[in-house]
Amino acid sequence: MTQLASITLMRNDDARPIIDAIMADNPDVCVLNMPGAVKLDCDGRLRVNRASVEERMGRAWSPQEIQLVLVSMAGNLEEDDDQFTLSWHK
């Protein structure tokens, strides 16, 4: 069984384009809406693509900006200029 890669973001206007991009780029993502946060779980790997977020925000965006709306995450983090990826390594 694969472990879930997970990210929880604040539920606010700044996070909405990031959440929308995650849902578009990870078709198997499971979304849990809570009063102040949104938890996104994905089997094995969850990606946040810079280009997808920029398209929704209408401006340049760095994956490091996710820290401004990040509540928690589960998985091993790999980050570069184009992606923020959570996964579990064996």
CYANA upper distance limits for C-alpha pairs under 8 A (distance plus 0.5 A):
  2 THR  CA     43 ASP  CA      6.51
  2 THR  CA     44 GLY  CA      6.10
  3 GLN  CA     43 ASP  CA      6.64
  3 GLN  CA     44 GLY  CA      6.18
  3 GLN  CA     88 TRP  CA      7.23
  4 LEU  CA     41 ASP  CA      6.45
  4 LEU  CA     42 CYS  CA      5.89
  4 LEU  CA     43 ASP  CA      5.16
  4 LEU  CA     44 GLY  CA      6.03
  4 LEU  CA     45 ARG  CA      7.96
  4 LEU  CA     74 ALA  CA      8.20
  4 LEU  CA     75 GLY  CA      8.23
  4 LEU  CA     87 SER  CA      8.37
  4 LEU  CA     88 TRP  CA      8.42
  5 ALA  CA     41 ASP  CA      6.24
  5 ALA  CA     42 CYS  CA      5.83
  5 ALA  CA     43 ASP  CA      6.70
  5 ALA  CA     44 GLY  CA      6.20
  5 ALA  CA     45 ARG  CA      6.03
  5 ALA  CA     46 LEU  CA      6.38
  5 ALA  CA     73 MET  CA      8.22
  5 ALA  CA     74 ALA  CA      6.04
  5 ALA  CA     75 GLY  CA      5.71
  5 ALA  CA     86 LEU  CA      6.25
  5 ALA  CA     87 SER  CA      5.88
  5 ALA  CA     88 TRP  CA      7.40
  6 SER  CA     39 LYS  CA      7.60
  6 SER  CA     40 LEU  CA      6.10
  6 SER  CA     41 ASP  CA      4.87
  6 SER  CA     42 CYS  CA      6.86
  6 SER  CA     46 LEU  CA      7.59
  6 SER  CA     73 MET  CA      5.88
  6 SER  CA     74 ALA  CA      5.41
  6 SER  CA     75 GLY  CA      7.32
  6 SER  CA     86 LEU  CA      7.76
  7 ILE  CA     39 LYS  CA      6.34
  7 ILE  CA     40 LEU  CA      5.88
  7 ILE  CA     41 ASP  CA      7.16
  7 ILE  CA     70 LEU  CA      8.18
  7 ILE  CA     71 VAL  CA      8.24
  7 ILE  CA     72 SER  CA      6.36
  7 ILE  CA     73 MET  CA      4.71
  7 ILE  CA     74 ALA  CA      6.90
  8 THR  CA     37 ALA  CA      7.05
  8 THR  CA     38 VAL  CA      6.02
  8 THR  CA     39 LYS  CA      4.66
  8 THR  CA     40 LEU  CA      6.64
  8 THR  CA     70 LEU  CA      6.83
  8 THR  CA     71 VAL  CA      5.83
  8 THR  CA     72 SER  CA      5.63
  8 THR  CA     73 MET  CA      6.59
  9 LEU  CA     15 ALA  CA      7.21
  9 LEU  CA     19 ILE  CA      8.34
  9 LEU  CA     37 ALA  CA      6.04
  9 LEU  CA     38 VAL  CA      5.89
  9 LEU  CA     39 LYS  CA      7.01
  9 LEU  CA     69 VAL  CA      5.98
  9 LEU  CA     70 LEU  CA      5.17
  9 LEU  CA     71 VAL  CA      5.69
  9 LEU  CA     72 SER  CA      7.63
 10 MET  CA     15 ALA  CA      6.88
 10 MET  CA     36 GLY  CA      6.52
 10 MET  CA     37 ALA  CA      4.83
 10 MET  CA     38 VAL  CA      6.82
 10 MET  CA     69 VAL  CA      5.76
 10 MET  CA     70 LEU  CA      6.89
 10 MET  CA     71 VAL  CA      6.82
 11 ARG  CA     15 ALA  CA      6.90
 11 ARG  CA     16 ARG  CA      7.70
 11 ARG  CA     34 MET  CA      8.45
 11 ARG  CA     35 PRO  CA      7.97
 11 ARG  CA     36 GLY  CA      5.63
 11 ARG  CA     37 ALA  CA      4.86
 11 ARG  CA     38 VAL  CA      6.31
 12 ASN  CA     16 ARG  CA      6.84
 12 ASN  CA     36 GLY  CA      8.36
 13 ASP  CA     17 PRO  CA      8.30
 14 ASP  CA     18 ILE  CA      8.43
 14 ASP  CA     69 VAL  CA      7.76
 15 ALA  CA     19 ILE  CA      6.65
 15 ALA  CA     69 VAL  CA      6.54
 16 ARG  CA     20 ASP  CA      6.59
 17 PRO  CA     21 ALA  CA      6.58
 17 PRO  CA     53 VAL  CA      6.42
 17 PRO  CA     56 ARG  CA      5.90
 17 PRO  CA     57 MET  CA      6.44
 18 ILE  CA     22 ILE  CA      6.68
 18 ILE  CA     48 VAL  CA      7.99
 18 ILE  CA     53 VAL  CA      5.97
 18 ILE  CA     56 ARG  CA      8.44
 18 ILE  CA     66 ILE  CA      8.44
 19 ILE  CA     23 MET  CA      6.73
 19 ILE  CA     38 VAL  CA      8.50
 20 ASP  CA     24 ALA  CA      6.71
 20 ASP  CA     53 VAL  CA      8.44
 20 ASP  CA     56 ARG  CA      8.32
 21 ALA  CA     25 ASP  CA      6.54
 21 ALA  CA     48 VAL  CA      7.46
 21 ALA  CA     49 ASN  CA      7.86
 21 ALA  CA     52 SER  CA      5.90
 21 ALA  CA     53 VAL  CA      5.95
 21 ALA  CA     56 ARG  CA      7.80
 22 ILE  CA     26 ASN  CA      6.32
 22 ILE  CA     29 VAL  CA      8.48
 22 ILE  CA     46 LEU  CA      8.29
 22 ILE  CA     47 ARG  CA      7.20
 22 ILE  CA     48 VAL  CA      6.07
 22 ILE  CA     49 ASN  CA      8.18
 23 MET  CA     27 PRO  CA      6.74
 23 MET  CA     29 VAL  CA      6.83
 25 ASP  CA     47 ARG  CA      7.61
 25 ASP  CA     48 VAL  CA      7.95
 25 ASP  CA     49 ASN  CA      8.07
 25 ASP  CA     52 SER  CA      8.26
 26 ASN  CA     42 CYS  CA      8.02
 26 ASN  CA     46 LEU  CA      7.11
 26 ASN  CA     47 ARG  CA      7.40
 28 ASP  CA     42 CYS  CA      6.82
 28 ASP  CA     43 ASP  CA      8.10
 29 VAL  CA     40 LEU  CA      6.80
 29 VAL  CA     41 ASP  CA      6.04
 29 VAL  CA     42 CYS  CA      5.17
 29 VAL  CA     43 ASP  CA      8.18
 29 VAL  CA     46 LEU  CA      8.41
 30 CYS  CA     40 LEU  CA      6.17
 30 CYS  CA     41 ASP  CA      5.61
 30 CYS  CA     42 CYS  CA      6.79
 31 VAL  CA     38 VAL  CA      7.46
 31 VAL  CA     39 LYS  CA      6.33
 31 VAL  CA     40 LEU  CA      5.24
 31 VAL  CA     41 ASP  CA      7.10
 32 LEU  CA     38 VAL  CA      6.26
 32 LEU  CA     39 LYS  CA      5.54
 32 LEU  CA     40 LEU  CA      6.94
 33 ASN  CA     37 ALA  CA      7.02
 33 ASN  CA     38 VAL  CA      5.22
 33 ASN  CA     39 LYS  CA      7.05
 34 MET  CA     38 VAL  CA      6.28
 34 MET  CA     39 LYS  CA      8.24
 37 ALA  CA     71 VAL  CA      8.31
 41 ASP  CA     46 LEU  CA      8.03
 42 CYS  CA     46 LEU  CA      6.21
 44 GLY  CA     87 SER  CA      6.05
 44 GLY  CA     88 TRP  CA      6.77
 45 ARG  CA     85 THR  CA      7.54
 45 ARG  CA     86 LEU  CA      6.15
 45 ARG  CA     87 SER  CA      4.87
 45 ARG  CA     88 TRP  CA      7.73
 46 LEU  CA     85 THR  CA      6.24
 46 LEU  CA     86 LEU  CA      5.72
 46 LEU  CA     87 SER  CA      7.00
 47 ARG  CA     83 GLN  CA      7.22
 47 ARG  CA     84 PHE  CA      6.37
 47 ARG  CA     85 THR  CA      4.97
 47 ARG  CA     86 LEU  CA      7.00
 48 VAL  CA     52 SER  CA      8.32
 48 VAL  CA     53 VAL  CA      8.23
 48 VAL  CA     63 PRO  CA      8.14
 48 VAL  CA     83 GLN  CA      6.08
 48 VAL  CA     84 PHE  CA      5.52
 48 VAL  CA     85 THR  CA      6.75
 49 ASN  CA     53 VAL  CA      6.97
 49 ASN  CA     63 PRO  CA      8.26
 49 ASN  CA     82 ASP  CA      6.55
 49 ASN  CA     83 GLN  CA      5.21
 49 ASN  CA     84 PHE  CA      7.17
 50 ARG  CA     54 GLU  CA      6.59
 50 ARG  CA     61 TRP  CA      6.94
 50 ARG  CA     62 SER  CA      7.02
 50 ARG  CA     63 PRO  CA      6.58
 50 ARG  CA     81 ASP  CA      8.13
 50 ARG  CA     82 ASP  CA      5.52
 50 ARG  CA     83 GLN  CA      6.26
 51 ALA  CA     55 GLU  CA      6.61
 51 ALA  CA     82 ASP  CA      7.76
 52 SER  CA     56 ARG  CA      7.04
 53 VAL  CA     57 MET  CA      6.55
 53 VAL  CA     61 TRP  CA      7.53
 54 GLU  CA     58 GLY  CA      6.11
 54 GLU  CA     59 ARG  CA      5.96
 54 GLU  CA     60 ALA  CA      6.06
 54 GLU  CA     61 TRP  CA      6.11
 55 GLU  CA     59 ARG  CA      7.88
 57 MET  CA     61 TRP  CA      8.48
 61 TRP  CA     65 GLU  CA      7.59
 62 SER  CA     66 ILE  CA      8.40
 62 SER  CA     81 ASP  CA      7.25
 62 SER  CA     82 ASP  CA      8.18
 63 PRO  CA     79 GLU  CA      8.04
 63 PRO  CA     80 ASP  CA      8.07
 63 PRO  CA     81 ASP  CA      7.16
 63 PRO  CA     82 ASP  CA      7.41
 63 PRO  CA     83 GLN  CA      6.80
 63 PRO  CA     84 PHE  CA      6.47
 65 GLU  CA     69 VAL  CA      8.40
 66 ILE  CA     70 LEU  CA      6.47
 74 ALA  CA     86 LEU  CA      7.70
 75 GLY  CA     86 LEU  CA      5.61
 75 GLY  CA     87 SER  CA      5.39
 75 GLY  CA     88 TRP  CA      5.72
 76 ASN  CA     85 THR  CA      8.47
 76 ASN  CA     86 LEU  CA      5.85
 76 ASN  CA     87 SER  CA      5.70
 76 ASN  CA     88 TRP  CA      6.10
 76 ASN  CA     89 HIS  CA      7.57
 77 LEU  CA     84 PHE  CA      7.71
 77 LEU  CA     85 THR  CA      6.28
 77 LEU  CA     86 LEU  CA      5.31
 77 LEU  CA     87 SER  CA      7.34
 78 GLU  CA     83 GLN  CA      8.40
 78 GLU  CA     84 PHE  CA      6.59
 78 GLU  CA     85 THR  CA      5.64
 78 GLU  CA     86 LEU  CA      6.97
 79 GLU  CA     83 GLN  CA      6.27
 79 GLU  CA     84 PHE  CA      5.09
 79 GLU  CA     85 THR  CA      6.71
 80 ASP  CA     84 PHE  CA      7.21
